[in-house]
């Protein structure tokens, strides 16, 4: 009973301190239909979607039609791991670099002096930047942030020449971050924050929500990851739906959007074709589509013909999974296609948790250091007046202080931890006490 009460208090603490201190440079604010039925959507169709959602175990479902929020179900403001949606986020940064002529898609790895542990072959070095964007490099070197199943499925090195064969290959996706960093003299994650998250006015994303995955024993090219909320991912999808224009300003060229969202490969999977870091699925009755997908399954789906953006999030912090389920998207598409849209229907602001400042932590500096746990070494570092925990694979999250001075709630993950400091020069101990949601 005491443990249950403790976790309830932890959840309350999380909600009181949940920050929405995102980029907020854009002046776009989400507005939702006050009454979807008055806007022309059939009550029975929407009920069917909501019932599907309630059975699915999804953490959130966020649907935007004509720039207005039609459905905002679940934790749409909570940051979850994006997993492989990260690759589509890379598309935007690559697009800006290409539009500004900082990166030439026709340059080869040899031109760019891209190599890896043990050396790439001369044949592998003939792969172009465009080949990497299309997952057609033919470079099957080991990659960071790669699952065991991906490693097992990878072809033998030298099996296919550059541009000749599609294979979903983390080496391609990771090497793109090295190319961005070298060719621009900047940092990919910082560019995403300043050139994408900022102009789009992402409400929940902070720079600490992007991170690199490093393993110098495997590859010189780091993986990269993001935590994003459903409503911030929907902004990203809306940017592509609007052909690269946001609030009247051009962020990406229309040509880049068109080239990125057409298929160059038949992947022989349920996700259809593949463009530049975008999947090109077939959604029955919905017309042309492009999607970003990640473990879970996380989905950002754009249906230009219906002026529709759909985001589904899955709580992989708790190990949850959901299949790629086109039937849900088909139900949403059908509800839009059969609606008798009233463009004058009243819309009201979409609300989330109240904004709050970062919480200062007393005796902050004494917690800074390394801590051992069952799954590896965690680092606690300073962040403003507070603390951030860095997970063994690089993901970061802010720590929210609890009543006990050595106990914290991990933001976004809703994990309650206790830090036990060790003697000088040794790792401390990180104990997981429970989860709140």
Buried (B, 14 or more C-beta within 10 A) or exposed (E): EEEEEBBEBBBEBBEEBBBBEBBBEBEBEBBBBEEBEEBBBBEEBBEBBEEBBEEBEBBBBBBBBBBBBBBBBBBBBBBBBBBBBBBBBBBBBBBBBBBEEBBBBEBBBBEBEBBBEEEBEEBBBBBBBBBBBBBBBBBBBBBBBBEEEBEEEBEEBEEBBBBEBBBBBBBBBBBBBBBBBEBBEBBBBEBBBBBBBBBBBBBBBBBBBBBBBBBEEBBBBBBBBBBBBBBBBBBBBBBBBBBBBBEEEEBBBEEBBEBBBBBBBEBEEEBBBBBBBBBBBEBEEBEBBBBBBBBBBBBBBBBBEBBBBBBBBBBBBEEBEBEBBBEBBBBBBBBBBEBEEBEEBEBEEBEBBEEEEBBEBEEBEEBEBBBBBEEEEBBBBEBEEBBBBBBEBBBBBBBBBBEEEBBBBBBBBBBBBBBEBEEEEEBBBBBEBEBBB
